[in-house]
Amino acid sequence: MQHKEKNQSFYTVSQITTIIRTILEDEFPEVAIKGEISNFRPSSTGHYYFSLKDNDALISVVMFKSRIPNLNFKLTDGMVVIAKGAISVYPKRGTYQLICETVELAGEGDILALIEERKRKLQAEGLFDQSRKKPIPIMPNRIAVITSPTGAAIRDILRVLKRRNMGINLIILPAPVQGDDAAEIISQQLRVANKYKLGDVIIVTRGGGSLEDLLPFYEESVARAIAESEIPVISAVGHEIDVTISDLAADVRAPTPSAAAEMVSASREELLAKVTYLENFLLSQIKQRLERYRLIMNNFTTENLNRYFKLMVERYTIRLDDAREQIINSIAHIFKDKKHRAEIAINTIISSSPQETLRRGFAIVENKKTGKILRTTKGVSLQDTLNITLYQGKLDATVTAVENQGEKK
C-alpha cells in the first residue's frame, strides 16, 4: 500500500486510488450482488458490459468472454440477477466495478428467462417476420378494441377519438388484461372479431403495469391468435419502454393506447388541410405546365414552322450533297484505277505480240518444203528453200550451209 511521503500533506491521485483499490479488493475478493440489469452491451471483443441497479444505486459490471460460455440464459435489460465476482478498481477512470464470474436468475429473472425462451421459439417459427405483417388502413370506418372496458386504456382511446375524429365506429370487446384467464379471453375475442368482421382494424391494449400485470400479453396463445388474424392488429400494451410478445406478433406496435388511437384516427381538420394543400399544389403544377406548353406552342407559328422546315431540309440537303460527292469521287477513283490497269495490260499485250517482236529485228523462218517454222537447224538440209518473214516484207532464201552446235556442214 502506498502512503504519503514523510512531511507530505496530501495524497497524489495514484496514491489515494491505490489505497482505495487495496481496501476494496482485499475486503471484497468474492461478493454476490443482486440487481436489475441495465445498459447491457456486448463488446466487439466478446466481453459483456452492463450495470446492476436498484432504486437507489448502480454498479458497473464486466463479464469477460471466458466466463460467458457458463451462462445458460441470455442477458437482457430488465432482468433481475445475482452476479458473483470480485470488486475491482480501474485506476485510469477512478471507478470501481464488479468483475463477474457467474450470473444467476433471481425472482423476476426466472419469468424473463421464460419469456426470452418463448420469444426465440416464436421467432424461429416466423411469427415475428416483417413479410407477414399487414398494412393498417389509413381511414378505417370501424375499430375493434380488445381491452378492459373500465381500464385507463379505453379512456385514453376515447379521448383521442373524440378530439380527432368522432365519425369512427368503435366496438369494444371486453376482456380482462391481467390474471390467469386474461390470455385465453383475449385470444378468444381476437377470433370473434375476425369471425364476425367487427372492425377494419383491431387494437389489443392495456395501460402500464408490472411485469406480472403484463404477462397475458407475453403468452403464446395471444401471439398465435394475433398472427392468425385476417384483420390488421395493433398492439398497444403498457408504457413506451415495454415491448411484449403481442407487440412483436402484431402488424404494428404502438407505444401507448393513445398512440394506437392516433394511428387509426386521421384528424378531419388535418385531412382537410392536407386535401386543400394538395389541391393548391396540383392547381399550381397544372398552371405551370399549361404556361410551359403555351410558350412552346407560341413557337409554332407559320413563319417559324417554315424556318424550321427550311433548316431541316437544308441540313439533309447538305448531307445529300456530301454523300453524292463522295459517291462521284469514289467512282472516279475506281475508273481511274481500272483505266491504269487496262493501259498496263494493253502495253504488256502489245509488247508481247509477234509483230512487235519482228519490229525489234527478229524474223520468222519457214521451211518452204515442209511448211514448218524453224526454231532449230534440225531437219534442215542444203538447198532447202526458206520463206523469211520480216517486220516489213518477206524473203525467199536457199540454204547453202547448215551450222549445228558449232559445226558447219
VEXPA-355327 format. One record per residue (C-alpha): residue in one letter; residue number from 1; x, y, z. Coordinates in Angstrom, 2 decimals. Layout:
N
 residuo num       u       v       w
       A NUM       X       Y       Z
...
//
This chain:
409
 residuo num       u       v       w
       M   1    0.00    0.00    0.00
       Q   2    1.30    3.43   -0.93
       H   3    1.28    6.10    1.79
       K   4    2.18    9.73    1.94
       E   5    5.84   10.51    1.98
       K   6    7.23   11.96    5.18
       N   7    6.28   15.64    5.58
       Q   8    3.80   15.30    2.66
       S   9    0.47   16.96    3.49
       F  10   -1.51   15.49    0.56
       Y  11   -2.11   12.34   -1.46
       T  12   -1.47   12.09   -5.16
       V  13   -4.30   10.74   -7.28
       S  14   -2.39    7.50   -7.81
       Q  15   -1.72    7.14   -4.07
       I  16   -5.30    7.58   -2.93
       T  17   -6.61    5.38   -5.77
       T  18   -4.17    2.62   -4.86
       I  19   -5.22    2.80   -1.20
       I  20   -8.93    2.59   -2.15
       R  21   -8.25   -0.24   -4.58
       T  22   -6.34   -2.22   -1.95
       I  23   -9.07   -1.74    0.64
       L  24  -11.91   -2.71   -1.71
       E  25  -10.19   -5.66   -3.34
       D  26   -8.98   -7.04   -0.02
       E  27  -12.39   -6.55    1.61
       F  28  -14.47   -7.97   -1.27
       P  29  -12.48  -10.73   -3.00
       E  30  -15.76  -12.54   -3.58
       V  31  -19.19  -10.97   -3.35
       A  32  -22.72  -11.70   -4.64
       I  33  -24.80   -8.69   -5.75
       K  34  -28.49   -8.75   -6.64
       G  35  -29.83   -6.14   -9.03
       E  36  -31.59   -5.36  -12.29
       I  37  -29.52   -5.43  -15.49
       S  38  -29.37   -2.16  -17.42
       N  39  -27.24   -0.74  -20.24
       F  40  -26.33   -4.25  -21.39
       R  41  -23.85   -4.02  -24.28
       P  42  -21.72   -6.84  -25.69
       S  43  -18.36   -5.54  -26.95
       S  44  -16.70   -6.35  -30.27
       T  45  -14.05   -8.28  -28.32
       G  46  -16.67  -10.66  -26.90
       H  47  -16.87   -9.30  -23.34
       Y  48  -20.17   -8.29  -21.69
       Y  49  -20.54   -4.86  -20.10
       F  50  -23.62   -3.88  -18.12
       S  51  -24.81   -2.31  -14.88
       L  52  -26.70   -3.65  -11.89
       K  53  -29.13   -1.23  -10.30
       D  54  -31.81   -0.93   -7.67
       N  55  -33.91    2.06   -6.69
       D  56  -31.05    3.99   -5.12
       A  57  -27.73    2.91   -6.64
       L  58  -25.89    1.44   -9.62
       I  59  -22.67   -0.53  -10.08
       S  60  -20.77   -1.29  -13.29
       V  61  -20.14   -4.93  -14.17
       V  62  -17.83   -6.60  -16.68
       M  63  -18.01  -10.28  -17.60
       F  64  -15.07  -11.46  -19.66
       K  65  -15.77  -13.73  -22.63
       S  66  -14.03  -16.69  -21.00
       R  67  -16.87  -16.78  -18.43
       I  68  -19.74  -16.31  -20.90
       P  69  -19.97  -19.97  -22.01
       N  70  -21.04  -20.83  -18.45
       L  71  -24.28  -18.83  -18.87
       N  72  -27.41  -20.91  -19.57
       F  73  -29.62  -17.95  -20.49
       K  74  -29.35  -14.71  -22.44
       L  75  -28.74  -11.48  -20.51
       T  76  -31.13   -8.61  -21.28
       D  77  -32.03   -5.27  -19.75
       G  78  -34.66   -5.52  -17.02
       M  79  -33.59   -8.98  -15.91
       V  80  -33.08   -9.33  -12.13
       V  81  -29.99  -11.44  -11.41
       I  82  -27.45  -12.32   -8.76
       A  83  -23.95  -11.64  -10.06
       K  84  -20.97  -13.12   -8.24
       G  85  -17.37  -11.97   -8.52
       A  86  -14.75   -9.64   -7.08
       I  87  -14.77   -5.88   -6.66
       S  88  -12.05   -4.17   -8.68
       V  89  -10.93   -0.56   -9.09
       Y  90   -9.99    0.81  -12.50
       P  91   -7.34    3.47  -11.67
       K  92   -7.36    5.27  -15.02
       R  93  -11.02    6.22  -14.56
       G  94  -11.13    6.22  -10.79
       T  95  -14.16    3.91  -10.83
       Y  96  -14.94    0.59   -9.23
       Q  97  -16.73   -2.34  -10.82
       L  98  -17.64   -5.95  -10.32
       I  99  -15.54   -8.49  -12.23
       C 100  -18.33  -11.02  -12.74
       E 101  -17.63  -14.74  -12.63
       T 102  -21.18  -16.16  -12.63
       V 103  -24.75  -14.86  -13.07
       E 104  -27.90  -16.47  -11.70
       L 105  -31.54  -15.55  -12.24
       A 106  -33.29  -14.07   -9.24
       G 107  -37.05  -13.67   -8.73
       E 108  -38.39  -11.84  -11.79
       G 109  -35.43  -13.05  -13.75
       D 110  -37.00  -16.52  -13.92
       I 111  -40.02  -15.04  -15.67
       L 112  -37.81  -13.08  -18.05
       A 113  -35.85  -16.20  -18.93
       L 114  -39.12  -18.00  -19.72
       I 115  -40.23  -15.04  -21.87
       E 116  -36.93  -14.99  -23.76
       E 117  -37.21  -18.68  -24.48
       R 118  -40.77  -18.17  -25.73
       K 119  -39.64  -15.30  -27.95
       R 120  -36.91  -17.42  -29.51
       K 121  -39.38  -20.22  -30.20
       L 122  -41.99  -17.99  -31.87
       Q 123  -39.37  -16.08  -33.83
       A 124  -37.96  -19.35  -35.16
       E 125  -41.48  -20.20  -36.38
       G 126  -41.66  -16.89  -38.28
       L 127  -44.44  -15.27  -36.22
       F 128  -42.47  -12.03  -35.97
       D 129  -41.38  -11.85  -39.64
       Q 130  -41.89   -8.49  -41.31
       S 131  -43.04  -10.20  -44.50
       R 132  -46.28  -11.46  -42.89
       K 133  -47.33   -8.10  -41.42
       K 134  -50.37   -6.42  -42.95
       P 135  -50.75   -2.67  -43.58
       I 136  -53.03   -0.63  -41.34
       P 137  -55.88    1.12  -43.22
       I 138  -55.45    4.89  -43.37
       M 139  -59.09    5.74  -42.60
       P 140  -60.89    2.76  -41.03
       N 141  -64.63    3.06  -40.51
       R 142  -64.78    0.59  -37.60
       I 143  -62.25   -0.18  -34.90
       A 144  -62.48   -3.21  -32.64
       V 145  -60.76   -2.69  -29.28
       I 146  -59.95   -5.65  -27.04
       T 147  -59.33   -4.40  -23.53
       S 148  -60.89   -3.90  -20.12
       P 149  -63.98   -1.67  -20.52
       T 150  -63.16    0.04  -17.22
       G 151  -59.43    0.48  -17.68
       A 152  -57.38    3.58  -18.42
       A 153  -56.52    2.35  -21.92
       I 154  -60.06    2.63  -23.29
       R 155  -60.47    6.07  -21.74
       D 156  -57.30    7.24  -23.48
       I 157  -58.53    5.88  -26.80
       L 158  -61.97    7.51  -26.45
       R 159  -60.37   10.84  -25.57
       V 160  -58.16   10.77  -28.68
       L 161  -61.02    9.74  -30.98
       K 162  -63.25   12.48  -29.60
       R 163  -60.60   15.05  -30.30
       R 164  -59.55   13.79  -33.74
       N 165  -62.45   12.01  -35.44
       M 166  -65.86   11.37  -33.91
       G 167  -67.07    9.61  -37.07
       I 168  -65.28    6.34  -36.37
       N 169  -67.38    3.44  -35.09
       L 170  -65.82    1.86  -32.01
       I 171  -66.63   -1.71  -30.93
       I 172  -65.32   -2.74  -27.51
       L 173  -64.71   -6.43  -26.95
       P 174  -64.31   -6.71  -23.16
       A 175  -61.50   -8.84  -21.78
       P 176  -59.51   -8.89  -18.54
       V 177  -55.99   -7.58  -19.14
       Q 178  -54.31   -9.35  -16.24
       G 179  -54.78  -12.54  -14.30
       D 180  -54.80  -16.22  -15.14
       D 181  -57.78  -16.16  -17.50
       A 182  -56.81  -13.00  -19.39
       A 183  -54.72  -14.58  -22.18
       E 184  -57.40  -17.12  -23.10
       I 185  -60.17  -14.50  -23.21
       I 186  -58.06  -12.06  -25.24
       S 187  -57.29  -14.83  -27.76
       Q 188  -60.99  -15.74  -27.97
       Q 189  -62.01  -12.12  -28.57
       L 190  -59.48  -11.85  -31.40
       R 191  -61.12  -14.84  -33.08
       V 192  -64.62  -13.38  -32.51
       A 193  -63.57  -10.08  -34.11
       N 194  -62.30  -11.95  -37.18
       K 195  -65.26  -14.33  -37.42
       Y 196  -67.84  -11.54  -37.46
       K 197  -65.66   -8.91  -39.19
       L 198  -66.19   -6.49  -36.34
       G 199  -63.59   -3.97  -37.47
       D 200  -61.28   -2.77  -40.21
       V 201  -58.51   -2.87  -37.63
       I 202  -58.16   -4.44  -34.16
       I 203  -56.43   -2.78  -31.21
       V 204  -55.26   -5.07  -28.39
       T 205  -54.38   -2.80  -25.49
       R 206  -53.93   -2.08  -21.80
       G 207  -52.12    0.52  -19.72
       G 208  -48.82    0.15  -17.93
       G 209  -48.07   -2.15  -15.03
       S 210  -45.55   -4.53  -13.57
       L 211  -44.16   -7.48  -15.47
       E 212  -46.63   -9.76  -13.71
       D 213  -49.51   -7.50  -14.77
       L 214  -48.42   -7.67  -18.42
       L 215  -47.90  -11.44  -18.51
       P 216  -51.07  -12.22  -20.57
       F 217  -49.54  -10.29  -23.46
       Y 218  -46.44  -12.48  -23.30
       E 219  -48.50  -15.66  -23.67
       E 220  -48.04  -17.88  -26.71
       S 221  -51.81  -18.21  -27.22
       V 222  -52.23  -14.45  -27.62
       A 223  -49.31  -14.24  -30.05
       R 224  -50.74  -17.04  -32.21
       A 225  -54.24  -15.51  -32.24
       I 226  -52.74  -12.21  -33.41
       A 227  -50.69  -13.94  -36.11
       E 228  -53.78  -15.82  -37.34
       S 229  -55.90  -12.67  -37.57
       E 230  -57.01  -11.71  -41.08
       I 231  -57.77   -8.21  -39.80
       P 232  -54.69   -6.00  -39.16
       V 233  -53.80   -5.85  -35.46
       I 234  -52.22   -3.03  -33.47
       S 235  -50.71   -3.99  -30.11
       A 236  -50.54   -1.15  -27.58
       V 237  -49.54   -2.63  -24.24
       G 238  -48.01   -0.86  -21.28
       H 239  -45.64    2.08  -21.47
       E 240  -43.34    3.02  -24.32
       I 241  -40.44    1.02  -22.83
       D 242  -42.50   -2.21  -22.60
       V 243  -42.17   -4.49  -25.64
       T 244  -44.33   -7.57  -25.23
       I 245  -44.63  -10.68  -27.37
       S 246  -48.01   -9.40  -28.59
       D 247  -46.17   -6.27  -29.83
       L 248  -43.77   -8.43  -31.82
       A 249  -46.53  -10.59  -33.32
       A 250  -48.82   -7.66  -34.20
       D 251  -48.80   -5.94  -37.58
       V 252  -47.94   -2.66  -35.85
       R 253  -46.75   -1.86  -32.32
       A 254  -47.99    1.34  -30.71
       P 255  -46.03    2.57  -27.68
       T 256  -49.21    3.56  -25.79
       P 257  -53.00    3.20  -26.15
       S 258  -53.23    6.89  -27.10
       A 259  -50.66    6.38  -29.86
       A 260  -52.73    3.47  -31.23
       A 261  -55.79    5.72  -31.40
       E 262  -53.71    8.38  -33.19
       M 263  -52.66    5.82  -35.82
       V 264  -56.21    4.87  -36.79
       S 265  -57.96    8.23  -36.46
       A 266  -56.85   10.69  -39.04
       S 267  -57.96   14.14  -37.86
       R 268  -60.68   15.66  -40.05
       E 269  -59.02   19.07  -39.75
       E 270  -55.66   17.59  -40.70
       L 271  -57.21   15.75  -43.63
       L 272  -58.99   18.90  -44.82
       A 273  -55.76   20.90  -44.54
       K 274  -53.88   18.19  -46.43
       V 275  -56.52   17.99  -49.16
       T 276  -56.50   21.78  -49.51
       Y 277  -52.73   21.80  -49.72
       L 278  -52.75   19.04  -52.34
       E 279  -55.47   20.86  -54.30
       N 280  -53.43   24.07  -54.38
       F 281  -50.30   22.14  -55.23
       L 282  -51.98   20.32  -58.12
       L 283  -53.50   23.54  -59.47
       S 284  -50.12   25.23  -59.28
       Q 285  -48.50   22.34  -61.14
       I 286  -51.21   22.37  -63.81
       K 287  -50.83   26.13  -64.30
       Q 288  -47.07   25.83  -64.59
       R 289  -47.35   23.07  -67.16
       L 290  -50.01   24.95  -69.16
       E 291  -47.82   28.05  -69.20
       R 292  -44.86   25.99  -70.34
       Y 293  -46.94   24.37  -73.11
       R 294  -48.28   27.81  -74.12
       L 295  -44.74   29.12  -74.51
       I 296  -43.84   26.06  -76.55
       M 297  -46.91   26.43  -78.80
       N 298  -46.07   30.09  -79.42
       N 299  -43.03   28.88  -81.33
       F 300  -45.22   27.00  -83.84
       T 301  -46.26   29.99  -86.00
       T 302  -46.36   29.70  -89.81
       E 303  -43.17   31.74  -90.11
       N 304  -41.34   29.68  -87.51
       L 305  -42.57   26.40  -88.97
       N 306  -41.34   27.45  -92.45
       R 307  -37.99   28.44  -90.98
       Y 308  -37.68   25.21  -89.01
       F 309  -38.66   23.18  -92.09
       K 310  -36.15   25.06  -94.25
       L 311  -33.40   24.50  -91.71
       M 312  -34.29   20.83  -91.51
       V 313  -34.37   20.43  -95.31
       E 314  -31.12   22.35  -95.73
       R 315  -29.44   20.13  -93.22
       Y 316  -30.45   16.99  -95.12
       T 317  -29.65   18.66  -98.48
       I 318  -26.10   19.32  -97.33
       R 319  -25.78   15.74  -96.17
       L 320  -27.17   14.54  -99.55
       D 321  -24.68   16.72 -101.48
       D 322  -21.82   15.42  -99.37
       A 323  -22.92   11.84  -99.98
       R 324  -23.22   12.47 -103.75
       E 325  -19.74   14.00 -103.91
       Q 326  -18.34   11.04 -102.01
       I 327  -20.01    8.60 -104.45
       I 328  -18.75   10.52 -107.52
       N 329  -15.23   10.72 -106.14
       S 330  -15.28    7.02 -105.28
       I 331  -16.49    6.07 -108.80
       A 332  -13.90    8.36 -110.44
       H 333  -11.16    6.83 -108.35
       I 334  -12.33    3.32 -109.31
       F 335  -12.44    4.21 -113.06
       K 336   -9.00    5.81 -112.88
       D 337   -7.57    2.72 -111.25
       K 338   -9.25    0.40 -113.79
       K 339   -8.03    2.55 -116.71
       H 340   -4.48    2.46 -115.42
       R 341   -4.62   -1.31 -115.11
       A 342   -6.09   -1.64 -118.63
       E 343   -3.29    0.51 -120.11
       I 344   -0.69   -1.67 -118.41
       A 345   -2.39   -4.81 -119.74
       I 346   -2.57   -3.37 -123.30
       N 347    1.09   -2.39 -123.26
       T 348    2.00   -5.83 -121.97
       I 349   -0.03   -7.50 -124.76
       I 350    1.42   -5.25 -127.44
       S 351    4.96   -5.71 -126.25
       S 352    4.47   -9.48 -126.32
       S 353    2.88   -9.62 -129.83
       P 354    4.76  -11.27 -132.81
       Q 355    4.59   -8.06 -134.83
       E 356    6.34   -6.12 -132.06
       T 357    8.97   -8.87 -131.86
       L 358    9.58   -8.60 -135.65
       R 359    9.88   -4.84 -135.31
       R 360   12.78   -5.32 -132.93
       G 361   14.73   -7.17 -135.72
       F 362   13.59  -10.72 -135.36
       A 363   12.20  -12.81 -138.27
       I 364   10.01  -15.85 -138.83
       V 365   11.76  -18.58 -140.85
       E 366    9.58  -21.24 -142.52
       N 367   10.76  -24.36 -144.39
       K 368    9.02  -23.95 -147.71
       K 369    9.16  -27.65 -148.39
       T 370    7.64  -28.82 -145.08
       G 371    5.76  -25.66 -144.16
       K 372    7.16  -25.76 -140.63
       I 373    8.51  -22.79 -138.77
       L 374   12.14  -23.35 -137.93
       R 375   13.31  -22.99 -134.37
       T 376   16.49  -25.06 -134.74
       T 377   18.65  -26.33 -137.63
       K 378   17.40  -29.83 -137.06
       G 379   15.76  -31.20 -140.20
       V 380   17.19  -28.51 -142.47
       S 381   19.24  -29.68 -145.45
       L 382   21.40  -27.91 -148.02
       Q 383   19.50  -26.40 -150.93
       D 384   16.27  -26.27 -148.86
       T 385   14.12  -23.26 -149.77
       L 386   13.12  -20.99 -146.89
       N 387   10.42  -18.29 -146.51
       I 388   11.63  -15.44 -144.21
       T 389    9.00  -13.08 -142.82
       L 390   10.37   -9.68 -141.65
       Y 391    8.69   -6.77 -139.87
       Q 392    8.00   -5.39 -143.30
       G 393    8.05   -7.81 -146.21
       K 394    9.17  -11.37 -146.93
       L 395   12.23  -13.06 -148.42
       D 396   12.93  -16.39 -150.13
       A 397   16.28  -17.98 -149.40
       T 398   18.20  -21.16 -150.26
       V 399   20.21  -22.99 -147.60
       T 400   23.86  -23.08 -148.63
       A 401   25.27  -24.13 -145.30
       V 402   23.94  -25.64 -142.08
       E 403   25.67  -24.88 -138.80
       N 404   24.65  -27.05 -135.92
       Q 405   26.11  -26.96 -132.37
       G 406   29.14  -25.01 -133.56
       E 407   29.89  -27.35 -136.56
       K 408   29.44  -26.46 -140.26
       K 409   28.06  -28.81 -142.86
//
